[in-house]
Protein backbone atom coordinates (compact mmCIF):
# COMPACT_ATOMS: atom_id res chain seq x y z
CA UNK A 1 0.00 0.00 0.00
CA UNK A 2 3.06 2.30 0.05
CA UNK A 3 3.55 2.31 -3.72
CA UNK A 4 4.15 5.70 -5.31
CA UNK A 5 1.55 6.52 -7.98
CA UNK A 6 1.88 9.30 -10.55
CA UNK A 7 -0.03 10.96 -13.35
CA UNK A 8 2.22 10.44 -16.37
CA UNK A 9 0.04 11.79 -19.20
CA UNK A 10 -3.02 13.97 -19.72
CA UNK A 11 -5.16 14.83 -22.75
CA UNK A 12 -8.46 16.60 -23.32
CA UNK A 13 -10.75 17.73 -26.10
CA UNK A 14 -11.27 21.26 -27.29
CA UNK A 15 -14.38 22.09 -25.27
CA UNK A 16 -17.27 23.43 -27.32
CA UNK A 17 -20.84 24.62 -26.74
CA UNK A 18 -22.10 21.73 -28.82
CA UNK A 19 -20.71 18.64 -30.53
CA UNK A 20 -23.81 17.56 -32.43
CA UNK A 21 -21.74 16.14 -35.27
CA UNK A 22 -20.12 13.43 -33.13
CA UNK A 23 -21.23 10.79 -30.65
CA UNK A 24 -19.70 10.31 -27.21
CA UNK A 25 -17.43 7.59 -28.62
CA UNK A 26 -16.30 9.76 -31.51
CA UNK A 27 -15.60 12.63 -29.11
CA UNK A 28 -13.65 10.38 -26.77
CA UNK A 29 -11.49 8.32 -29.15
CA UNK A 30 -9.00 11.05 -30.18
CA UNK A 31 -8.38 11.85 -26.51
CA UNK A 32 -7.67 8.20 -25.68
CA UNK A 33 -5.29 7.92 -28.61
CA UNK A 34 -3.47 11.11 -27.60
CA UNK A 35 -2.96 10.15 -23.98
CA UNK A 36 -1.62 6.70 -24.88
CA UNK A 37 0.68 8.14 -27.55
CA UNK A 38 2.23 10.47 -24.98
CA UNK A 39 3.41 7.45 -22.99
CA UNK A 40 4.09 5.07 -25.86
CA UNK A 41 1.66 2.58 -24.33
CA UNK A 42 -0.90 0.48 -26.14
CA UNK A 43 -4.24 -0.75 -24.82
CA UNK A 44 -2.67 -4.15 -24.05
CA UNK A 45 -0.15 -2.43 -21.75
CA UNK A 46 -2.85 -0.92 -19.50
CA UNK A 47 -3.51 -2.91 -16.35
CA UNK A 48 -6.78 -1.23 -15.36
CA UNK A 49 -9.29 1.07 -17.04
CA UNK A 50 -11.81 3.22 -15.18
CA UNK A 51 -14.27 5.80 -16.50
CA UNK A 52 -16.70 8.40 -15.21
CA UNK A 53 -19.89 9.59 -16.89
CA UNK A 54 -23.62 10.12 -16.34
CA UNK A 55 -26.53 8.19 -17.81
CA UNK A 56 -28.75 11.20 -17.12
CA UNK A 57 -26.77 13.30 -19.58
CA UNK A 58 -26.69 10.53 -22.18
CA UNK A 59 -30.40 9.78 -21.75
CA UNK A 60 -29.99 6.03 -21.63
CA UNK A 61 -29.02 3.36 -19.11
CA UNK A 62 -25.50 1.88 -19.06
CA UNK A 63 -24.36 4.42 -21.63
CA UNK A 64 -20.74 3.97 -20.54
CA UNK A 65 -20.67 0.54 -22.18
CA UNK A 66 -20.93 2.23 -25.57
CA UNK A 67 -17.98 4.47 -24.75
CA UNK A 68 -15.85 1.37 -24.21
CA UNK A 69 -15.81 1.05 -28.01
CA UNK A 70 -13.36 3.94 -27.89
CA UNK A 71 -10.94 1.86 -25.83
CA UNK A 72 -11.11 -1.02 -28.31
CA UNK A 73 -12.77 -4.40 -28.43
CA UNK A 74 -9.49 -6.30 -28.15
CA UNK A 75 -7.66 -7.31 -26.03
CA UNK A 76 -10.01 -7.92 -23.07
CA UNK A 77 -9.46 -5.41 -20.27
CA UNK A 78 -9.95 -5.05 -16.53
CA UNK A 79 -12.54 -2.26 -16.40
CA UNK A 80 -14.71 -0.32 -13.97
CA UNK A 81 -17.00 2.71 -14.07
CA UNK A 82 -18.29 5.34 -11.65
CA UNK A 83 -21.45 7.40 -12.14
CA UNK A 84 -19.39 10.39 -11.07
CA UNK A 85 -16.91 12.91 -12.36
CA UNK A 86 -13.76 11.29 -13.69
CA UNK A 87 -11.82 12.52 -10.63
CA UNK A 88 -13.56 9.77 -8.65
CA UNK A 89 -12.67 7.25 -11.35
CA UNK A 90 -9.06 8.35 -10.87
CA UNK A 91 -9.43 7.73 -7.14
CA UNK A 92 -10.59 4.15 -7.81
CA UNK A 93 -7.69 3.59 -10.20
CA UNK A 94 -5.26 5.02 -7.64
CA UNK A 95 -6.53 2.51 -5.05
CA UNK A 96 -6.17 -0.31 -7.59
CA UNK A 97 -2.54 0.59 -8.27
CA UNK A 98 -1.76 1.06 -4.59
CA UNK A 99 -2.85 -2.51 -3.86
CA UNK A 100 -0.43 -3.83 -6.50
CA UNK A 101 -3.15 -5.31 -8.71
CA UNK A 102 -1.91 -3.23 -11.66
CA UNK A 103 1.07 -1.06 -12.62
CA UNK A 104 -0.70 1.23 -15.10
CA UNK A 105 -4.22 2.62 -15.40
CA UNK A 106 -6.19 4.54 -18.00
CA UNK A 107 -8.79 6.93 -16.59
CA UNK A 108 -11.22 8.85 -18.76
CA UNK A 109 -14.46 10.76 -18.49
CA UNK A 110 -16.79 12.64 -20.79
CA UNK A 111 -20.02 14.57 -20.89
CA UNK A 112 -22.32 16.02 -23.52
CA UNK A 113 -24.43 18.68 -21.86
CA UNK A 114 -25.64 20.32 -25.06
CA UNK A 115 -28.56 17.99 -25.98
CA UNK A 116 -30.73 18.91 -22.96
CA UNK A 117 -31.31 21.37 -20.14
CA UNK A 118 -28.47 20.84 -17.67
CA UNK A 119 -30.17 22.97 -15.04
CA UNK A 120 -33.14 20.59 -15.07
CA UNK A 121 -31.08 17.39 -15.32
CA UNK A 122 -29.05 18.26 -12.23
CA UNK A 123 -32.19 18.43 -10.09
CA UNK A 124 -32.15 14.62 -10.16
CA UNK A 125 -29.22 14.58 -7.73
CA UNK A 126 -31.18 16.40 -5.02
CA UNK A 127 -32.90 14.96 -1.96
CA UNK A 128 -35.86 13.16 -3.58
CA UNK A 129 -38.33 13.79 -0.73
CA UNK A 130 -38.06 17.44 0.27
CA UNK A 131 -35.95 19.31 -2.32
CA UNK A 132 -36.19 17.65 -5.75
CA UNK A 133 -40.03 18.02 -5.94
CA UNK A 134 -39.51 21.79 -5.79
CA UNK A 135 -37.27 21.65 -8.90
CA UNK A 136 -34.64 24.16 -7.74
CA UNK A 137 -32.09 24.20 -10.54
CA UNK A 138 -28.31 24.25 -10.15
CA UNK A 139 -27.96 27.99 -10.79
CA UNK A 140 -30.71 28.88 -8.28
CA UNK A 141 -29.00 26.80 -5.59
CA UNK A 142 -25.62 28.36 -6.36
CA UNK A 143 -27.27 31.78 -6.12
CA UNK A 144 -28.53 30.92 -2.62
CA UNK A 145 -24.95 30.07 -1.69
CA UNK A 146 -23.60 33.28 -3.24
CA UNK A 147 -26.21 35.39 -1.43
CA UNK A 148 -25.31 33.70 1.87
CA UNK A 149 -21.68 34.72 1.31
CA UNK A 150 -22.68 38.31 0.55
CA UNK A 151 -24.95 38.46 3.60
CA UNK A 152 -22.06 37.18 5.73
CA UNK A 153 -19.82 39.97 4.44
CA UNK A 154 -17.39 37.50 2.88
CA UNK A 155 -17.68 38.84 -0.67
CA UNK A 156 -19.71 41.15 -2.91
CA UNK A 157 -20.80 41.24 -6.53
CA UNK A 158 -17.76 43.18 -7.86
CA UNK A 159 -15.45 40.63 -6.20
CA UNK A 160 -17.36 37.78 -7.80
CA UNK A 161 -17.13 39.49 -11.18
CA UNK A 162 -13.36 39.79 -10.73
CA UNK A 163 -13.08 36.02 -10.24
CA UNK A 164 -14.79 35.34 -13.57
CA UNK A 165 -12.78 37.99 -15.40
CA UNK A 166 -9.47 36.65 -14.08
CA UNK A 167 -10.38 33.06 -14.93
CA UNK A 168 -11.26 33.81 -18.54
CA UNK A 169 -8.21 36.05 -18.95
CA UNK A 170 -6.00 33.16 -17.79
CA UNK A 171 -7.82 30.87 -20.24
CA UNK A 172 -6.41 32.91 -23.14
CA UNK A 173 -3.35 30.66 -22.96
CA UNK A 174 -5.50 27.49 -22.92
CA UNK A 175 -6.41 26.43 -26.44
CA UNK A 176 -8.89 23.86 -25.07
CA UNK A 177 -11.01 26.38 -23.14
CA UNK A 178 -14.52 27.19 -24.30
CA UNK A 179 -14.49 30.82 -23.10
CA UNK A 180 -11.30 32.84 -23.42
CA UNK A 181 -10.37 36.47 -22.92
CA UNK A 182 -12.73 39.31 -22.16
CA UNK A 183 -16.26 38.00 -21.58
CA UNK A 184 -19.08 40.41 -20.55
CA UNK A 185 -20.39 39.92 -17.03
CA UNK A 186 -23.87 39.85 -18.57
CA UNK A 187 -27.32 39.94 -17.06
CA UNK A 188 -28.54 38.27 -13.91
CA UNK A 189 -29.41 34.60 -14.30
CA UNK A 190 -30.51 34.31 -10.68
CA UNK A 191 -29.55 37.15 -8.35
CA UNK A 192 -26.82 37.75 -7.33
CA UNK A 193 -25.24 35.58 -10.06
CA UNK A 194 -24.77 37.02 -13.52
CA UNK A 195 -23.85 35.09 -16.66
CA UNK A 196 -20.16 35.78 -16.01
CA UNK A 197 -20.39 34.13 -12.58
CA UNK A 198 -21.64 30.86 -14.06
CA UNK A 199 -19.96 28.09 -16.06
CA UNK A 200 -20.49 27.70 -19.80
CA UNK A 201 -22.58 24.75 -20.96
CA UNK A 202 -20.52 22.54 -23.24
CA UNK A 203 -19.30 19.14 -24.32
CA UNK A 204 -15.91 17.58 -23.68
CA UNK A 205 -13.78 14.66 -22.56
CA UNK A 206 -10.49 14.06 -20.78
CA UNK A 207 -8.13 11.19 -20.00
CA UNK A 208 -5.08 10.53 -17.86
CA UNK A 209 -2.65 7.65 -17.48
CA UNK A 210 -1.46 6.60 -14.03
CA UNK A 211 1.63 4.51 -13.38
CA UNK A 212 3.40 3.14 -10.32
CA UNK A 213 6.98 3.54 -9.14
CA UNK A 214 9.80 3.11 -11.64
CA UNK A 215 7.27 2.40 -14.37
CA UNK A 216 6.10 5.99 -14.02
CA UNK A 217 9.65 7.33 -14.34
CA UNK A 218 10.11 5.29 -17.48
CA UNK A 219 6.97 6.72 -19.08
CA UNK A 220 7.35 10.40 -18.14
CA UNK A 221 10.37 12.65 -17.75
CA UNK A 222 8.85 14.36 -14.69
CA UNK A 223 5.90 12.41 -13.25
CA UNK A 224 3.30 14.18 -11.12
CA UNK A 225 3.35 12.06 -7.98
CA UNK A 226 0.06 11.81 -6.08
CA UNK A 227 1.28 12.47 -2.52
CA UNK A 228 -2.23 12.37 -1.10
CA UNK A 229 -5.83 12.09 -2.26
CA UNK A 230 -9.10 11.96 -0.34
CA UNK A 231 -12.79 12.70 -0.82
CA UNK A 232 -15.57 13.50 1.63
CA UNK A 233 -19.29 14.25 1.45
CA UNK A 234 -21.70 16.48 3.36
CA UNK A 235 -25.36 16.07 4.26
CA UNK A 236 -27.82 15.54 1.41
CA UNK A 237 -30.23 18.04 2.90
CA UNK A 238 -29.21 21.53 1.81
CA UNK A 239 -31.07 23.14 4.71
CA UNK A 240 -28.86 21.52 7.36
CA UNK A 241 -25.61 22.79 5.78
CA UNK A 242 -23.72 26.07 6.25
CA UNK A 243 -23.45 27.11 2.61
CA UNK A 244 -20.71 29.65 3.37
CA UNK A 245 -18.31 26.87 4.41
CA UNK A 246 -17.11 23.53 3.01
CA UNK A 247 -16.14 21.17 5.84
CA UNK A 248 -15.89 18.21 3.46
CA UNK A 249 -13.23 20.03 1.43
CA UNK A 250 -11.36 20.91 4.61
CA UNK A 251 -11.37 17.31 5.82
CA UNK A 252 -10.38 15.91 2.41
CA UNK A 253 -7.53 18.43 2.20
CA UNK A 254 -6.37 17.52 5.69
CA UNK A 255 -6.36 13.80 4.90
CA UNK A 256 -4.58 14.42 1.59
CA UNK A 257 -1.80 16.38 3.32
CA UNK A 258 -2.61 19.69 1.66
CA UNK A 259 -1.90 21.70 4.82
CA UNK A 260 1.52 20.16 5.48
CA UNK A 261 3.41 22.47 3.10
CA UNK A 262 2.34 25.34 0.83
CA UNK A 263 1.44 24.64 -2.79
CA UNK A 264 2.41 26.88 -5.68
CA UNK A 265 -0.56 26.00 -7.91
CA UNK A 266 -4.21 25.13 -7.26
CA UNK A 267 -6.68 23.89 -9.85
CA UNK A 268 -10.09 24.32 -8.21
CA UNK A 269 -13.30 22.87 -9.61
CA UNK A 270 -15.43 25.92 -8.85
CA UNK A 271 -18.21 26.12 -11.45
CA UNK A 272 -19.51 29.36 -9.89
CA UNK A 273 -17.39 32.36 -8.91
CA UNK A 274 -18.79 32.30 -5.38
CA UNK A 275 -17.52 28.76 -4.88
CA UNK A 276 -13.94 29.81 -5.57
CA UNK A 277 -14.28 32.28 -2.71
CA UNK A 278 -15.25 29.45 -0.35
CA UNK A 279 -12.54 27.07 -1.57
CA UNK A 280 -9.76 29.65 -1.31
CA UNK A 281 -10.68 30.31 2.31
CA UNK A 282 -11.07 26.66 3.28
CA UNK A 283 -7.83 25.58 1.60
CA UNK A 284 -5.84 28.55 2.88
CA UNK A 285 -4.78 29.77 -0.57
CA UNK A 286 -3.27 33.26 -0.55
CA UNK A 287 -2.15 35.48 -3.43
CA UNK A 288 1.16 33.61 -3.72
CA UNK A 289 -0.71 30.56 -5.08
CA UNK A 290 -1.56 30.51 -8.77
CA UNK A 291 -5.25 29.58 -8.79
CA UNK A 292 -6.76 28.07 -11.94
CA UNK A 293 -4.08 29.10 -14.45
CA UNK A 294 -6.00 27.04 -17.02
CA UNK A 295 -9.10 29.21 -16.55
CA UNK A 296 -10.87 26.57 -14.47
CA UNK A 297 -14.52 25.58 -14.74
CA UNK A 298 -15.57 29.16 -15.52
CA UNK A 299 -13.75 28.79 -18.85
CA UNK A 300 -14.79 25.20 -19.63
CA UNK A 301 -17.07 22.94 -17.60
CA UNK A 302 -17.82 19.65 -19.37
CA UNK A 303 -19.92 17.89 -16.76
CA UNK A 304 -18.38 14.62 -15.54
CA UNK A 305 -14.95 15.63 -16.91
CA UNK A 306 -14.27 19.05 -15.33
CA UNK A 307 -12.96 17.57 -12.06
CA UNK A 308 -10.62 15.13 -13.82
CA UNK A 309 -9.39 18.05 -15.93
CA UNK A 310 -8.40 19.91 -12.76
CA UNK A 311 -6.14 16.99 -11.80
CA UNK A 312 -4.83 16.72 -15.34
CA UNK A 313 -4.08 20.44 -15.61
CA UNK A 314 -2.24 20.44 -12.28
CA UNK A 315 -0.24 17.37 -13.36
CA UNK A 316 0.58 18.91 -16.73
CA UNK A 317 2.12 21.96 -15.05
CA UNK A 318 4.36 19.64 -13.06
CA UNK A 319 5.28 17.74 -16.23
CA UNK A 320 6.29 21.02 -17.89
CA UNK A 321 8.29 22.18 -14.88
CA UNK A 322 5.92 25.09 -14.17
CA UNK A 323 4.93 23.74 -10.75
CA UNK A 324 6.62 21.72 -8.00
CA UNK A 325 3.68 21.12 -5.64
CA UNK A 326 0.10 21.50 -6.82
CA UNK A 327 -3.35 20.99 -5.36
CA UNK A 328 -6.24 19.70 -7.46
CA UNK A 329 -9.88 19.79 -6.39
CA UNK A 330 -13.06 18.27 -7.79
CA UNK A 331 -16.65 18.67 -6.65
CA UNK A 332 -19.97 16.95 -7.20
CA UNK A 333 -23.50 17.72 -6.12
CA UNK A 334 -25.17 21.04 -5.29
CA UNK A 335 -23.27 23.82 -3.49
CA UNK A 336 -20.01 21.87 -3.07
CA UNK A 337 -21.73 18.88 -1.48
CA UNK A 338 -19.02 16.30 -2.21
CA UNK A 339 -15.36 17.20 -2.64
CA UNK A 340 -12.12 15.51 -3.62
CA UNK A 341 -8.64 16.93 -3.00
CA UNK A 342 -5.37 15.64 -4.43
CA UNK A 343 -1.85 16.87 -3.79
CA UNK A 344 0.68 16.33 -6.57
CA UNK A 345 4.44 16.87 -6.57
CA UNK A 346 7.27 16.65 -9.07
CA UNK A 347 10.71 15.22 -8.38
CA UNK A 348 13.19 17.86 -7.11
CA UNK A 349 14.91 19.74 -9.91
C-alpha positions as CSV (number, residue, x, y, z in Angstrom):
1,X,0.0,0.0,0.0
2,X,3.1,2.3,0.1
3,X,3.5,2.3,-3.7
4,X,4.1,5.7,-5.3
5,X,1.5,6.5,-8.0
6,X,1.9,9.3,-10.5
7,X,0.0,11.0,-13.4
8,X,2.2,10.4,-16.4
9,X,0.0,11.8,-19.2
10,X,-3.0,14.0,-19.7
11,X,-5.2,14.8,-22.8
12,X,-8.5,16.6,-23.3
13,X,-10.8,17.7,-26.1
14,X,-11.3,21.3,-27.3
15,X,-14.4,22.1,-25.3
16,X,-17.3,23.4,-27.3
17,X,-20.8,24.6,-26.7
18,X,-22.1,21.7,-28.8
19,X,-20.7,18.6,-30.5
20,X,-23.8,17.6,-32.4
21,X,-21.7,16.1,-35.3
22,X,-20.1,13.4,-33.1
23,X,-21.2,10.8,-30.6
24,X,-19.7,10.3,-27.2
25,X,-17.4,7.6,-28.6
26,X,-16.3,9.8,-31.5
27,X,-15.6,12.6,-29.1
28,X,-13.7,10.4,-26.8
29,X,-11.5,8.3,-29.1
30,X,-9.0,11.1,-30.2
31,X,-8.4,11.8,-26.5
32,X,-7.7,8.2,-25.7
33,X,-5.3,7.9,-28.6
34,X,-3.5,11.1,-27.6
35,X,-3.0,10.2,-24.0
36,X,-1.6,6.7,-24.9
37,X,0.7,8.1,-27.6
38,X,2.2,10.5,-25.0
39,X,3.4,7.4,-23.0
40,X,4.1,5.1,-25.9
41,X,1.7,2.6,-24.3
42,X,-0.9,0.5,-26.1
43,X,-4.2,-0.8,-24.8
44,X,-2.7,-4.1,-24.0
45,X,-0.1,-2.4,-21.7
46,X,-2.9,-0.9,-19.5
47,X,-3.5,-2.9,-16.3
48,X,-6.8,-1.2,-15.4
49,X,-9.3,1.1,-17.0
50,X,-11.8,3.2,-15.2
51,X,-14.3,5.8,-16.5
52,X,-16.7,8.4,-15.2
53,X,-19.9,9.6,-16.9
54,X,-23.6,10.1,-16.3
55,X,-26.5,8.2,-17.8
56,X,-28.7,11.2,-17.1
57,X,-26.8,13.3,-19.6
58,X,-26.7,10.5,-22.2
59,X,-30.4,9.8,-21.7
60,X,-30.0,6.0,-21.6
61,X,-29.0,3.4,-19.1
62,X,-25.5,1.9,-19.1
63,X,-24.4,4.4,-21.6
64,X,-20.7,4.0,-20.5
65,X,-20.7,0.5,-22.2
66,X,-20.9,2.2,-25.6
67,X,-18.0,4.5,-24.8
68,X,-15.9,1.4,-24.2
69,X,-15.8,1.0,-28.0
70,X,-13.4,3.9,-27.9
71,X,-10.9,1.9,-25.8
72,X,-11.1,-1.0,-28.3
73,X,-12.8,-4.4,-28.4
74,X,-9.5,-6.3,-28.1
75,X,-7.7,-7.3,-26.0
76,X,-10.0,-7.9,-23.1
77,X,-9.5,-5.4,-20.3
78,X,-10.0,-5.1,-16.5
79,X,-12.5,-2.3,-16.4
80,X,-14.7,-0.3,-14.0
81,X,-17.0,2.7,-14.1
82,X,-18.3,5.3,-11.7
83,X,-21.4,7.4,-12.1
84,X,-19.4,10.4,-11.1
85,X,-16.9,12.9,-12.4
86,X,-13.8,11.3,-13.7
87,X,-11.8,12.5,-10.6
88,X,-13.6,9.8,-8.7
89,X,-12.7,7.2,-11.4
90,X,-9.1,8.3,-10.9
91,X,-9.4,7.7,-7.1
92,X,-10.6,4.2,-7.8
93,X,-7.7,3.6,-10.2
94,X,-5.3,5.0,-7.6
95,X,-6.5,2.5,-5.0
96,X,-6.2,-0.3,-7.6
97,X,-2.5,0.6,-8.3
98,X,-1.8,1.1,-4.6
99,X,-2.8,-2.5,-3.9
100,X,-0.4,-3.8,-6.5
101,X,-3.2,-5.3,-8.7
102,X,-1.9,-3.2,-11.7
103,X,1.1,-1.1,-12.6
104,X,-0.7,1.2,-15.1
105,X,-4.2,2.6,-15.4
106,X,-6.2,4.5,-18.0
107,X,-8.8,6.9,-16.6
108,X,-11.2,8.9,-18.8
109,X,-14.5,10.8,-18.5
110,X,-16.8,12.6,-20.8
111,X,-20.0,14.6,-20.9
112,X,-22.3,16.0,-23.5
113,X,-24.4,18.7,-21.9
114,X,-25.6,20.3,-25.1
115,X,-28.6,18.0,-26.0
116,X,-30.7,18.9,-23.0
117,X,-31.3,21.4,-20.1
118,X,-28.5,20.8,-17.7
119,X,-30.2,23.0,-15.0
120,X,-33.1,20.6,-15.1
121,X,-31.1,17.4,-15.3
122,X,-29.0,18.3,-12.2
123,X,-32.2,18.4,-10.1
124,X,-32.2,14.6,-10.2
125,X,-29.2,14.6,-7.7
126,X,-31.2,16.4,-5.0
127,X,-32.9,15.0,-2.0
128,X,-35.9,13.2,-3.6
129,X,-38.3,13.8,-0.7
130,X,-38.1,17.4,0.3
131,X,-35.9,19.3,-2.3
132,X,-36.2,17.6,-5.7
133,X,-40.0,18.0,-5.9
134,X,-39.5,21.8,-5.8
135,X,-37.3,21.7,-8.9
136,X,-34.6,24.2,-7.7
137,X,-32.1,24.2,-10.5
138,X,-28.3,24.3,-10.1
139,X,-28.0,28.0,-10.8
140,X,-30.7,28.9,-8.3
141,X,-29.0,26.8,-5.6
142,X,-25.6,28.4,-6.4
143,X,-27.3,31.8,-6.1
144,X,-28.5,30.9,-2.6
145,X,-25.0,30.1,-1.7
146,X,-23.6,33.3,-3.2
147,X,-26.2,35.4,-1.4
148,X,-25.3,33.7,1.9
149,X,-21.7,34.7,1.3
150,X,-22.7,38.3,0.6
151,X,-24.9,38.5,3.6
152,X,-22.1,37.2,5.7
153,X,-19.8,40.0,4.4
154,X,-17.4,37.5,2.9
155,X,-17.7,38.8,-0.7
156,X,-19.7,41.1,-2.9
157,X,-20.8,41.2,-6.5
158,X,-17.8,43.2,-7.9
159,X,-15.4,40.6,-6.2
160,X,-17.4,37.8,-7.8
161,X,-17.1,39.5,-11.2
162,X,-13.4,39.8,-10.7
163,X,-13.1,36.0,-10.2
164,X,-14.8,35.3,-13.6
165,X,-12.8,38.0,-15.4
166,X,-9.5,36.6,-14.1
167,X,-10.4,33.1,-14.9
168,X,-11.3,33.8,-18.5
169,X,-8.2,36.0,-19.0
170,X,-6.0,33.2,-17.8
171,X,-7.8,30.9,-20.2
172,X,-6.4,32.9,-23.1
173,X,-3.4,30.7,-23.0
174,X,-5.5,27.5,-22.9
175,X,-6.4,26.4,-26.4
176,X,-8.9,23.9,-25.1
177,X,-11.0,26.4,-23.1
178,X,-14.5,27.2,-24.3
179,X,-14.5,30.8,-23.1
180,X,-11.3,32.8,-23.4
181,X,-10.4,36.5,-22.9
182,X,-12.7,39.3,-22.2
183,X,-16.3,38.0,-21.6
184,X,-19.1,40.4,-20.5
185,X,-20.4,39.9,-17.0
186,X,-23.9,39.8,-18.6
187,X,-27.3,39.9,-17.1
188,X,-28.5,38.3,-13.9
189,X,-29.4,34.6,-14.3
190,X,-30.5,34.3,-10.7
191,X,-29.6,37.1,-8.3
192,X,-26.8,37.8,-7.3
193,X,-25.2,35.6,-10.1
194,X,-24.8,37.0,-13.5
195,X,-23.9,35.1,-16.7
196,X,-20.2,35.8,-16.0
197,X,-20.4,34.1,-12.6
198,X,-21.6,30.9,-14.1
199,X,-20.0,28.1,-16.1
200,X,-20.5,27.7,-19.8
201,X,-22.6,24.8,-21.0
202,X,-20.5,22.5,-23.2
203,X,-19.3,19.1,-24.3
204,X,-15.9,17.6,-23.7
205,X,-13.8,14.7,-22.6
206,X,-10.5,14.1,-20.8
207,X,-8.1,11.2,-20.0
208,X,-5.1,10.5,-17.9
209,X,-2.6,7.7,-17.5
210,X,-1.5,6.6,-14.0
211,X,1.6,4.5,-13.4
212,X,3.4,3.1,-10.3
213,X,7.0,3.5,-9.1
214,X,9.8,3.1,-11.6
215,X,7.3,2.4,-14.4
216,X,6.1,6.0,-14.0
217,X,9.6,7.3,-14.3
218,X,10.1,5.3,-17.5
219,X,7.0,6.7,-19.1
220,X,7.3,10.4,-18.1
221,X,10.4,12.6,-17.7
222,X,8.9,14.4,-14.7
223,X,5.9,12.4,-13.3
224,X,3.3,14.2,-11.1
225,X,3.3,12.1,-8.0
226,X,0.1,11.8,-6.1
227,X,1.3,12.5,-2.5
228,X,-2.2,12.4,-1.1
229,X,-5.8,12.1,-2.3
230,X,-9.1,12.0,-0.3
231,X,-12.8,12.7,-0.8
232,X,-15.6,13.5,1.6
233,X,-19.3,14.2,1.5
234,X,-21.7,16.5,3.4
235,X,-25.4,16.1,4.3
236,X,-27.8,15.5,1.4
237,X,-30.2,18.0,2.9
238,X,-29.2,21.5,1.8
239,X,-31.1,23.1,4.7
240,X,-28.9,21.5,7.4
241,X,-25.6,22.8,5.8
242,X,-23.7,26.1,6.2
243,X,-23.5,27.1,2.6
244,X,-20.7,29.6,3.4
245,X,-18.3,26.9,4.4
246,X,-17.1,23.5,3.0
247,X,-16.1,21.2,5.8
248,X,-15.9,18.2,3.5
249,X,-13.2,20.0,1.4
250,X,-11.4,20.9,4.6
251,X,-11.4,17.3,5.8
252,X,-10.4,15.9,2.4
253,X,-7.5,18.4,2.2
254,X,-6.4,17.5,5.7
255,X,-6.4,13.8,4.9
256,X,-4.6,14.4,1.6
257,X,-1.8,16.4,3.3
258,X,-2.6,19.7,1.7
259,X,-1.9,21.7,4.8
260,X,1.5,20.2,5.5
261,X,3.4,22.5,3.1
262,X,2.3,25.3,0.8
263,X,1.4,24.6,-2.8
264,X,2.4,26.9,-5.7
265,X,-0.6,26.0,-7.9
266,X,-4.2,25.1,-7.3
267,X,-6.7,23.9,-9.9
268,X,-10.1,24.3,-8.2
269,X,-13.3,22.9,-9.6
270,X,-15.4,25.9,-8.8
271,X,-18.2,26.1,-11.5
272,X,-19.5,29.4,-9.9
273,X,-17.4,32.4,-8.9
274,X,-18.8,32.3,-5.4
275,X,-17.5,28.8,-4.9
276,X,-13.9,29.8,-5.6
277,X,-14.3,32.3,-2.7
278,X,-15.2,29.4,-0.3
279,X,-12.5,27.1,-1.6
280,X,-9.8,29.7,-1.3
281,X,-10.7,30.3,2.3
282,X,-11.1,26.7,3.3
283,X,-7.8,25.6,1.6
284,X,-5.8,28.6,2.9
285,X,-4.8,29.8,-0.6
286,X,-3.3,33.3,-0.6
287,X,-2.2,35.5,-3.4
288,X,1.2,33.6,-3.7
289,X,-0.7,30.6,-5.1
290,X,-1.6,30.5,-8.8
291,X,-5.2,29.6,-8.8
292,X,-6.8,28.1,-11.9
293,X,-4.1,29.1,-14.4
294,X,-6.0,27.0,-17.0
295,X,-9.1,29.2,-16.5
296,X,-10.9,26.6,-14.5
297,X,-14.5,25.6,-14.7
298,X,-15.6,29.2,-15.5
299,X,-13.7,28.8,-18.8
300,X,-14.8,25.2,-19.6
301,X,-17.1,22.9,-17.6
302,X,-17.8,19.7,-19.4
303,X,-19.9,17.9,-16.8
304,X,-18.4,14.6,-15.5
305,X,-15.0,15.6,-16.9
306,X,-14.3,19.0,-15.3
307,X,-13.0,17.6,-12.1
308,X,-10.6,15.1,-13.8
309,X,-9.4,18.1,-15.9
310,X,-8.4,19.9,-12.8
311,X,-6.1,17.0,-11.8
312,X,-4.8,16.7,-15.3
313,X,-4.1,20.4,-15.6
314,X,-2.2,20.4,-12.3
315,X,-0.2,17.4,-13.4
316,X,0.6,18.9,-16.7
317,X,2.1,22.0,-15.1
318,X,4.4,19.6,-13.1
319,X,5.3,17.7,-16.2
320,X,6.3,21.0,-17.9
321,X,8.3,22.2,-14.9
322,X,5.9,25.1,-14.2
323,X,4.9,23.7,-10.7
324,X,6.6,21.7,-8.0
325,X,3.7,21.1,-5.6
326,X,0.1,21.5,-6.8
327,X,-3.4,21.0,-5.4
328,X,-6.2,19.7,-7.5
329,X,-9.9,19.8,-6.4
330,X,-13.1,18.3,-7.8
331,X,-16.6,18.7,-6.7
332,X,-20.0,16.9,-7.2
333,X,-23.5,17.7,-6.1
334,X,-25.2,21.0,-5.3
335,X,-23.3,23.8,-3.5
336,X,-20.0,21.9,-3.1
337,X,-21.7,18.9,-1.5
338,X,-19.0,16.3,-2.2
339,X,-15.4,17.2,-2.6
340,X,-12.1,15.5,-3.6
341,X,-8.6,16.9,-3.0
342,X,-5.4,15.6,-4.4
343,X,-1.8,16.9,-3.8
344,X,0.7,16.3,-6.6
345,X,4.4,16.9,-6.6
346,X,7.3,16.7,-9.1
347,X,10.7,15.2,-8.4
348,X,13.2,17.9,-7.1
349,X,14.9,19.7,-9.9
